[in-house]
Amino acid sequence: RSDSSLLSVPKEVNSKYKVKSLKQKMSAKSIDGDWEFVSDKGYDPVKMSIKHIMGSDWIVACMIPKGNMMASMLKKVEDGEGFKLVNFNCSNKKETPKENKELEDDFKTFLEKGISNLVRDGNILTITAGGEQRQFNEDDVLKKQEEAKKAKMNAAKGSGRFG
């Protein structure tokens, strides 16, 4: 054994810390993104975007097409699980179409209670506010559009038309 081996960190310890930091990165990334909630209370789905701003600050933006915008500013609870509502805003600019009015009112009431937890399980995001839960599906429409655009660009490159 050389002296340098006494200073090296065993592989199992090193990989344990890598896994922990990877899990921490994934937990922040995993709820970031676009989600949708489909209900028989409305014609259109509720669209929601979640963004980790920085540190413990998060924003949850929500709207129904042709409806009002709702935004919840959240703080991640430092010594535990979950979130605390810092600020809730809802625009009152638009008269929501009749077919979505009940759903929008229901969602506004839900979000005003304050989101206390966001938990992802695969393509499902469970949002808890005021003791109630709503389940959202991952909305990958933007990902699909981006992939289609890339595929189109790659096809154009290969055709010899651009290069």
C-alpha positions, 0 to 999 in steps of 0.5 A: 500500500502506498501513502496516497491510497490512505488519503483516497476516498473509498468508492462506496463512500464517494458513490454514496455522496454522488447519488445523494447530490444527484437525487437533490438535483433531480428532486428540484428538476422533477417538478419543474415544467408544464402540467395539465389538469383535465376535469369535467367541470370545464371544456379546456384543461387547466395548464400549469407551469412550475419553475424553480426560481432560485434558492427556496423560491418557486413560482406556479403559474396556472391558467385555463385557455381564454381565462385568467392567469393565476400565480402562486409564489412559494417558498420551499420549507427548509427544515421539512417537506413542502411549501409555504405560500408567499403571494397569490395573484389572479388577473381579473382582465378576462371574462372566462367563457361559460364552459370554463367558468366553474373550473376556473373558480374552483381552481382559484379557490384551491390555489388561494388556500396555498400550495403546501406540497408538490409530489411527482410520481412518474408523469403524475404531479400531485398538488396539495392545497388546504388539505385537498389534492389535485393530480396533474399529468405531464404536459409534454406538448412543448417537448414534442414541438421542439423534437419535431422542429429538431427532426425537421432541421436534421432532415433538411441538413441531410437533404443537401439543401442547406449545406 
